[in-house]
Amino acid sequence: MNITDWTRSLAGWYLATFILYVVVSYMFQGLLPTELLEFQRKEYEEVPSTFDSMMALVSLPVIVAHLVSAIGLWKNRHWAPRLFLLSTLGLLLLSPFLGPYIESGLSQTVGSISSLILGALLALLILPLEVREPESDATADDDSSEVP
């Protein structure tokens, strides 16, 4: 497998685990202890502040760009690596301002697996171009290295 195949494969796995994380988080939310469910219900019932509204307006395009770029990586589009790196950076910068959240152990596990795949994908994208796609050497295909 070459680097492009690895990138496509990891992008596919990342998309799958990201979607699974969202589904598992939603499905297993009811299994949380009563105190945590009560806290979460109270947080959601509050009227959002101006800051919360601004964060939602800023976060939504970054999340959409991240998902679109992950699909672009999976489909091997030339614009996808740069957009993926920028959207990942945007998500990391926004993360501290989004506040606390509550999730089950299973959704945390799936989220951790997704984060590990994201790290591997980022490592492949950040590698210098020479390492990712070395120049093809014309002499590499002929058998001049064999002893007659």
C-alpha positions as a printed Julia matrix, in Angstrom:
148×3 Matrix{Float64}:
   0.0     0.0     0.0
   1.28    3.43   -0.86
   0.67    6.62    1.12
  -2.38    7.58   -0.95
  -4.0     4.22   -0.21
  -3.21    4.59    3.48
  -4.68    8.1     3.5
  -7.85    6.96    1.75
  -8.2     3.98    4.08
  -7.67    6.04    7.23
 -10.07    8.72    5.99
 -12.74    6.05    5.47
 -12.17    4.61    8.92
 -12.19    8.09   10.43
 -15.52    8.92    8.81
 -16.99    5.59    9.95
 -15.84    5.99   13.56
 -16.9     9.65   13.63
 -20.43    8.72   12.52
 -20.47    5.77   14.92
 -19.4     8.11   17.73
 -22.32   10.46   17.05
 -24.79    7.54   16.9
 -23.46    5.83   20.04
 -23.4     9.12   21.96
 -27.05    9.69   21.14
 -28.2     6.1    21.72
 -26.46    5.53   25.06
 -27.15    8.93   26.55
 -30.03    7.51   28.6
 -27.73    5.08   30.39
 -25.98    7.86   32.27
 -26.58    8.21   36.03
 -29.62   10.27   37.03
 -27.54   13.13   38.46
 -25.67   13.58   35.2
 -28.87   13.39   33.15
 -30.42   16.05   35.4
 -27.39   18.31   35.01
 -27.47   17.85   31.24
 -31.2    18.56   31.05
 -30.74   21.74   33.09
 -27.9    22.92   30.83
 -29.95   22.37   27.68
 -33.01   24.16   29.06
 -31.13   27.39   29.73
 -31.47   30.16   27.18
 -28.23   30.27   25.18
 -26.06   33.29   25.82
 -24.75   35.49   23.04
 -21.37   33.76   23.38
 -23.0    30.32   23.0
 -24.83   31.49   19.9
 -21.64   32.91   18.41
 -19.78   29.68   19.13
 -22.51   27.69   17.38
 -22.34   29.98   14.35
 -18.57   29.64   14.16
 -18.45   25.91   14.94
 -21.0    24.73   12.41
 -19.06   25.77    9.27
 -15.84   24.36   10.73
 -17.52   21.0    11.42
 -19.03   20.93    7.94
 -15.65   21.8     6.39
 -14.04   19.04    8.44
 -16.52   16.41    7.28
 -16.36   17.58    3.65
 -12.57   17.5     3.71
 -12.57   13.99    5.25
 -14.82   12.84    2.41
 -12.45   14.62    0.02
  -9.51   12.7     1.48
 -11.42    9.46    1.09
 -12.13   10.33   -2.56
  -8.51   11.48   -3.07
  -9.31   15.11   -3.97
  -6.34   17.47   -4.29
  -7.92   20.23   -2.14
  -8.79   17.94    0.77
  -5.49   17.68    2.72
  -5.11   21.44    3.24
  -8.8    21.89    4.18
  -8.61   18.89    6.52
  -5.57   20.29    8.33
  -7.13   23.76    8.62
 -10.51   22.46    9.81
  -8.81   20.19   12.36
  -6.88   23.19   13.65
 -10.14   25.16   13.79
 -11.82   22.4    15.81
  -8.89   22.27   18.21
  -8.99   26.04   18.71
 -12.76   26.03   19.29
 -12.8    23.03   21.62
 -11.91   24.81   24.9
 -14.76   27.3    24.41
 -17.52   24.74   23.88
 -17.88   23.94   27.56
 -18.32   20.64   29.39
 -20.16   17.67   27.96
 -21.33   14.35   29.33
 -21.02   11.02   27.53
 -21.11    7.3    28.25
 -18.04    5.11   28.48
 -18.85    3.42   25.18
 -19.11    6.71   23.3
 -15.85    7.83   24.93
 -14.19    4.63   23.69
 -15.44    5.13   20.13
 -14.39    8.78   20.31
 -10.91    7.77   21.44
 -10.57    5.33   18.55
 -11.68    8.08   16.17
  -9.09   10.42   17.69
  -6.33    7.84   17.23
  -7.25    7.44   13.57
  -7.34   11.23   13.23
  -3.8    11.4    14.65
  -2.53    8.8    12.18
  -4.21   10.65    9.33
  -2.72   13.97   10.41
   0.73   12.36   10.64
   0.44   11.13    7.05
  -0.7    14.55    5.84
   2.02   16.48    7.66
   4.86   14.3     6.36
   7.0    16.13    3.81
   5.94   15.52    0.23
   9.24   13.78   -0.55
   8.5    11.15    2.09
   4.85   10.71    1.07
   5.46   10.43   -2.67
   9.12    9.91   -3.55
  10.16   10.71   -7.1
  10.06    7.69   -9.33
  13.54    6.77  -10.41
  13.79    5.65  -14.03
  16.63    3.28  -13.17
  14.61    1.54  -10.49
  12.61   -0.39  -13.09
  15.46   -1.79  -15.14
  17.46   -4.77  -13.98
  20.88   -3.12  -14.16
  21.63   -4.15  -10.58
  21.69   -7.84  -11.48
  25.03   -9.47  -11.98
  25.33  -11.17  -15.42
